[in-house]
Amino acid sequence: MTDDKTKKVIRPKKIIIWLLILVLGLFLSIKFLVMGILNDETGVSVNSSSNIDYKVHLKENSYYENNVLDKNMKYIASLIDYIDTDINYKIEASKSLDYDYTYYIDATTKVYGDVTKTSVLYQKNEVLVEEKKVEEKNKNNILINENLKVDYNDYNSLIAEFKTSFDLNSVSDVSIVLHVNAKAKDGDKEINIADAPELVIPLTEQTIDVQITDTPASSYNILKENKNLFLRNIKYFIIAFFSMLVTVFAMLKAVKTLGLNDYSKVGEYKKKLKKILREYDLIIANVNHHIDEKEYEIVDVESFNELKDIHDNIGNPILFKEIRKNNKSEFIIIKDNFIYKYILSVNSNDNKKTK
């Protein structure tokens, strides 16, 4: 009984230790396995964006100390000389691609039929930068940078004359637009990109503010190919392998400590007990109470057959009691001041088949 009590005290501590080792080993195995094996995806993400910057240059005047004004201000139209404009456009990809792209810049001058700009009375188009065709091979990104000096007075004078001729009091403006059409290719996969960042300048107004319509950052994706796993770092893979061995070892030890591997022994125990009780029912008596063994000398018997031989010699019945259900049973013969005892137990090493 002392051994069983001792096992019950130390078993939870062992279980906790082995479970901690198991969790740590599993964590390290997964971590280094992921680090050692790379999932190769040929899918590509492509992003486009634009930025328009400008400064307004004024005519000589006695009002402004600095004749160059920054963007996002209100400007007196009659003082404007020209607008120095930088138009930047960028396409970035997650890997090197082949590009075919064209771009040009034009100016569209309009006079509208109402303030909502839903109808157009007059429109004039002018190419400021002729179309350019470009091929780029094996590039992560492409950049377009163009600088324009927009002569505000040319556009303003044209529209002022038009309105005066027809006695109009209409809204008007000139739009400077970068037209981009690009094709990004990854092998036989490709995407098409079309953007048009715009700078809008009001005309024939006493004061103006310039409006910018940048192309917001846009994302495109080239179709993904099948995923392939390949070994990236052998060192991490080896560490993951040994961590997995530690994990398996810790799992086996935890199972053993929990006693889960005793199920087969329990089955063997029940089978052997049933056989003994069935075959020797006539000489076995069940007892419901524990016999006080203090007044007796205990003689341990190694097998039930030996205990049966003692019964055959002295004629006293074999007393039976299951001490722990499905785990441990006791068979005894009492003769004078001797107790002859055979223990059938799941954890017993002498459970030999009864002949």
PAPAVO-403201 format. One record per residue (C-alpha): x, y, z. Coordinates in nm, 3 decimals. Example, Ala and Ser with C-alpha at 12.3 -4.5 7.8 and 13.67 -1.06 7.14 Angstrom:
// residues 2
      c1      c2      c3
   1.230  -0.450   0.780
   1.367  -0.106   0.714
END
This chain:
// residues 355
      c1      c2      c3
   0.000   0.000   0.000
   0.292   0.235   0.068
   0.411   0.216  -0.293
   0.065   0.306  -0.428
   0.034   0.608  -0.199
   0.380   0.727  -0.297
   0.289   0.702  -0.667
  -0.025   0.907  -0.611
   0.177   1.186  -0.445
   0.454   1.218  -0.703
   0.250   1.144  -1.021
   0.096   1.494  -1.063
   0.442   1.654  -1.041
   0.578   1.421  -1.306
   0.279   1.483  -1.529
   0.325   1.862  -1.507
   0.696   1.835  -1.588
   0.643   1.611  -1.890
   0.353   1.822  -2.017
   0.567   2.136  -1.996
   0.844   1.962  -2.189
   0.586   1.841  -2.443
   0.443   2.192  -2.498
   0.789   2.348  -2.525
   0.905   2.080  -2.769
   0.593   2.122  -2.982
   0.636   2.501  -2.991
   1.002   2.477  -3.094
   0.922   2.211  -3.354
   0.660   2.425  -3.526
   0.866   2.744  -3.502
   1.185   2.601  -3.652
   0.992   2.395  -3.906
   0.832   2.713  -4.039
   1.170   2.888  -4.036
   1.335   2.596  -4.213
   1.074   2.542  -4.482
   0.958   2.826  -4.707
   0.628   2.832  -4.887
   0.712   2.963  -5.233
   0.426   3.159  -5.382
   0.464   3.312  -5.725
   0.176   3.552  -5.668
   0.273   3.918  -5.707
   0.117   4.230  -5.559
   0.149   4.554  -5.754
   0.075   4.902  -5.614
   0.039   5.231  -5.798
   0.033   5.586  -5.662
   0.088   5.944  -5.774
   0.180   6.280  -5.632
   0.139   6.629  -5.779
   0.330   6.921  -5.635
   0.332   7.281  -5.755
   0.441   7.635  -5.676
   0.273   7.950  -5.803
   0.508   8.211  -5.950
   0.379   8.569  -5.940
   0.441   8.861  -6.170
   0.656   9.145  -6.043
   0.452   9.332  -5.784
   0.493   9.556  -5.482
   0.271   9.351  -5.252
   0.451   9.022  -5.201
   0.808   9.005  -5.076
   0.837   8.654  -5.212
   0.704   8.603  -5.563
   0.690   8.221  -5.527
   0.395   8.086  -5.327
   0.352   7.733  -5.198
   0.060   7.508  -5.288
  -0.273   7.492  -5.107
  -0.316   7.870  -5.084
  -0.560   8.120  -5.232
  -0.408   8.315  -5.521
  -0.496   8.649  -5.684
  -0.548   8.550  -6.046
  -0.422   8.876  -6.199
  -0.084   8.837  -6.023
  -0.015   8.480  -6.146
   0.265   8.445  -6.399
   0.292   8.064  -6.426
   0.247   7.751  -6.216
   0.556   7.532  -6.179
   0.421   7.176  -6.158
   0.590   6.844  -6.074
   0.390   6.531  -6.156
   0.522   6.205  -6.011
   0.381   5.858  -6.070
   0.505   5.527  -5.931
   0.431   5.157  -5.973
   0.586   4.917  -5.721
   0.576   4.535  -5.723
   0.666   4.268  -5.468
   0.907   4.112  -5.717
   1.082   4.207  -6.039
   0.848   4.225  -6.341
   0.852   4.321  -6.706
   0.664   4.641  -6.792
   0.523   4.792  -7.110
   0.375   5.134  -7.046
   0.280   5.457  -7.221
   0.204   5.798  -7.082
   0.132   6.151  -7.198
   0.014   6.480  -7.043
  -0.257   6.701  -7.184
  -0.448   7.013  -7.086
  -0.825   7.032  -7.125
  -0.982   7.378  -7.108
  -1.356   7.387  -7.042
  -1.638   7.635  -7.008
  -1.938   7.481  -6.829
  -2.308   7.545  -6.874
  -2.374   7.556  -6.498
  -2.194   7.566  -6.164
  -2.238   7.191  -6.115
  -2.020   7.128  -6.424
  -2.268   6.873  -6.561
  -2.272   7.028  -6.910
  -1.993   7.173  -7.123
  -2.032   7.477  -7.350
  -1.677   7.481  -7.480
  -1.377   7.245  -7.464
  -1.026   7.260  -7.600
  -0.759   6.989  -7.571
  -0.385   7.045  -7.594
  -0.104   6.790  -7.561
   0.168   6.918  -7.326
   0.391   6.607  -7.323
   0.378   6.381  -7.625
   0.305   6.013  -7.570
   0.606   5.811  -7.457
   0.634   5.433  -7.489
   0.867   5.257  -7.249
   0.973   4.895  -7.190
   1.131   4.796  -6.860
   1.263   4.444  -6.801
   1.309   4.277  -6.465
   1.225   4.585  -6.256
   1.069   4.611  -5.912
   0.924   4.952  -5.986
   0.882   5.221  -6.250
   0.890   5.596  -6.193
   0.751   5.877  -6.407
   0.862   6.232  -6.329
   0.756   6.530  -6.539
   0.794   6.902  -6.475
   0.563   7.154  -6.643
   0.551   7.530  -6.634
   0.182   7.601  -6.690
   0.129   7.947  -6.845
  -0.182   8.050  -6.657
  -0.230   8.370  -6.856
  -0.256   8.187  -7.191
  -0.547   7.973  -7.072
  -0.708   8.255  -6.876
  -0.694   8.500  -7.170
  -0.844   8.246  -7.411
  -1.144   8.178  -7.191
  -1.191   8.543  -7.093
  -1.216   8.632  -7.464
  -1.462   8.345  -7.525
  -1.690   8.454  -7.242
  -1.681   8.818  -7.349
  -1.770   8.727  -7.705
  -2.089   8.553  -7.592
  -2.153   8.758  -7.278
  -2.121   8.449  -7.057
  -2.076   8.432  -6.685
  -1.990   8.063  -6.666
  -1.763   7.845  -6.455
  -1.441   7.746  -6.633
  -1.112   7.574  -6.564
  -0.813   7.399  -6.718
  -0.722   7.041  -6.620
  -0.364   6.914  -6.648
  -0.383   6.533  -6.663
  -0.116   6.260  -6.669
  -0.255   5.960  -6.859
  -0.081   5.632  -6.773
  -0.149   5.291  -6.927
   0.077   5.013  -6.806
   0.099   4.639  -6.846
   0.294   4.448  -6.578
   0.390   4.092  -6.671
   0.516   3.797  -6.469
   0.578   3.521  -6.723
   0.246   3.454  -6.895
   0.049   3.635  -6.622
  -0.022   4.007  -6.651
  -0.227   4.296  -6.516
  -0.332   4.625  -6.675
  -0.310   4.954  -6.492
  -0.476   5.278  -6.606
  -0.449   5.596  -6.396
  -0.498   5.968  -6.453
  -0.382   6.205  -6.176
  -0.514   6.558  -6.241
  -0.442   6.922  -6.154
  -0.747   7.154  -6.192
  -0.695   7.532  -6.218
  -0.999   7.767  -6.218
  -1.006   8.039  -6.488
  -1.149   8.391  -6.512
  -1.189   8.426  -6.137
  -1.054   8.707  -5.920
  -0.905   8.456  -5.674
  -0.842   8.089  -5.730
  -0.744   7.777  -5.543
  -0.588   7.488  -5.730
  -0.741   7.142  -5.690
  -0.536   6.822  -5.706
  -0.681   6.480  -5.784
  -0.398   6.238  -5.713
  -0.444   5.875  -5.797
  -0.500   5.704  -5.461
  -0.278   5.408  -5.383
  -0.425   5.114  -5.575
  -0.342   4.746  -5.538
  -0.348   4.482  -5.809
  -0.261   4.113  -5.795
  -0.119   3.881  -6.055
  -0.276   3.535  -6.026
  -0.094   3.299  -5.791
   0.062   2.979  -5.915
   0.064   2.651  -5.723
   0.244   2.665  -5.394
   0.572   2.476  -5.363
   0.756   2.388  -5.045
   1.132   2.389  -5.046
   1.404   2.368  -4.785
   1.531   2.712  -4.695
   1.760   2.652  -4.394
   1.888   2.304  -4.306
   1.999   2.419  -3.960
   1.646   2.517  -3.858
   1.508   2.196  -4.007
   1.750   1.983  -3.798
   1.655   2.174  -3.481
   1.287   2.118  -3.562
   1.352   1.745  -3.612
   1.521   1.702  -3.274
   1.255   1.916  -3.105
   0.995   1.679  -3.250
   1.181   1.379  -3.107
   1.181   1.545  -2.764
   0.808   1.615  -2.805
   0.731   1.250  -2.887
   0.945   1.127  -2.596
   0.773   1.369  -2.355
   0.431   1.260  -2.482
   0.513   0.892  -2.423
   0.643   0.965  -2.074
   0.332   1.173  -1.993
   0.106   0.891  -2.114
   0.298   0.640  -1.908
   0.286   0.865  -1.600
  -0.087   0.914  -1.641
  -0.121   0.537  -1.652
  -0.298   0.541  -1.985
  -0.082   0.249  -2.095
  -0.237   0.036  -1.817
  -0.559  -0.025  -2.010
  -0.427  -0.344  -2.163
  -0.310  -0.462  -1.820
  -0.653  -0.389  -1.674
  -0.809  -0.605  -1.945
  -0.565  -0.886  -1.872
  -0.632  -0.855  -1.499
  -1.013  -0.874  -1.542
  -0.982  -1.169  -1.776
  -0.759  -1.364  -1.534
  -0.978  -1.281  -1.230
  -1.291  -1.393  -1.414
  -1.124  -1.720  -1.509
  -1.016  -1.792  -1.152
  -1.359  -1.717  -1.006
  -1.533  -1.927  -1.272
  -1.309  -2.234  -1.256
  -1.260  -2.244  -0.879
  -1.595  -2.116  -0.760
  -1.651  -2.418  -0.535
  -1.342  -2.356  -0.325
  -1.352  -1.974  -0.316
  -1.553  -1.774  -0.062
  -1.619  -1.401  -0.101
  -1.557  -1.182   0.203
  -1.686  -0.828   0.244
  -1.460  -0.710   0.527
  -1.088  -0.670   0.568
  -0.922  -0.936   0.784
  -0.700  -0.803   1.060
  -0.360  -0.956   0.986
  -0.181  -0.838   1.301
  -0.220  -1.174   1.479
  -0.095  -1.375   1.182
   0.228  -1.449   1.007
   0.197  -1.366   0.637
   0.319  -1.613   0.377
   0.326  -1.466   0.025
   0.238  -1.710  -0.251
   0.364  -1.642  -0.603
   0.071  -1.787  -0.802
  -0.290  -1.890  -0.758
  -0.201  -2.250  -0.850
   0.035  -2.266  -0.552
  -0.241  -2.128  -0.328
  -0.475  -2.396  -0.464
  -0.216  -2.665  -0.378
  -0.214  -2.537  -0.019
  -0.595  -2.555  -0.016
  -0.582  -2.914  -0.144
  -0.341  -3.010   0.137
  -0.509  -2.842   0.434
  -0.872  -2.825   0.312
  -0.943  -2.468   0.428
  -1.139  -2.245   0.185
  -0.980  -1.969  -0.020
  -1.112  -1.630   0.088
  -1.146  -1.367  -0.187
  -1.179  -0.987  -0.171
  -1.126  -0.727  -0.447
  -0.928  -0.452  -0.276
  -0.948  -0.201  -0.562
  -1.207  -0.254  -0.836
  -1.053  -0.360  -1.168
  -0.707  -0.320  -1.016
  -0.619  -0.545  -0.726
  -0.757  -0.861  -0.564
  -0.655  -1.071  -0.265
  -0.685  -1.449  -0.217
  -0.597  -1.592   0.128
  -0.610  -1.915   0.328
  -0.609  -1.895   0.708
  -0.454  -2.188   0.898
  -0.372  -2.157   1.266
  -0.163  -1.839   1.298
  -0.062  -1.834   0.930
  -0.216  -1.646   0.638
  -0.124  -1.775   0.296
  -0.176  -1.487   0.052
  -0.180  -1.447  -0.326
  -0.223  -1.097  -0.478
  -0.361  -1.051  -0.830
  -0.288  -0.696  -0.942
  -0.268  -0.484  -1.256
   0.082  -0.379  -1.149
   0.191  -0.722  -1.032
   0.489  -0.876  -1.212
   0.394  -1.234  -1.125
   0.058  -1.250  -1.306
   0.118  -1.573  -1.492
  -0.158  -1.752  -1.677
  -0.355  -1.989  -1.452
  -0.313  -2.343  -1.570
END
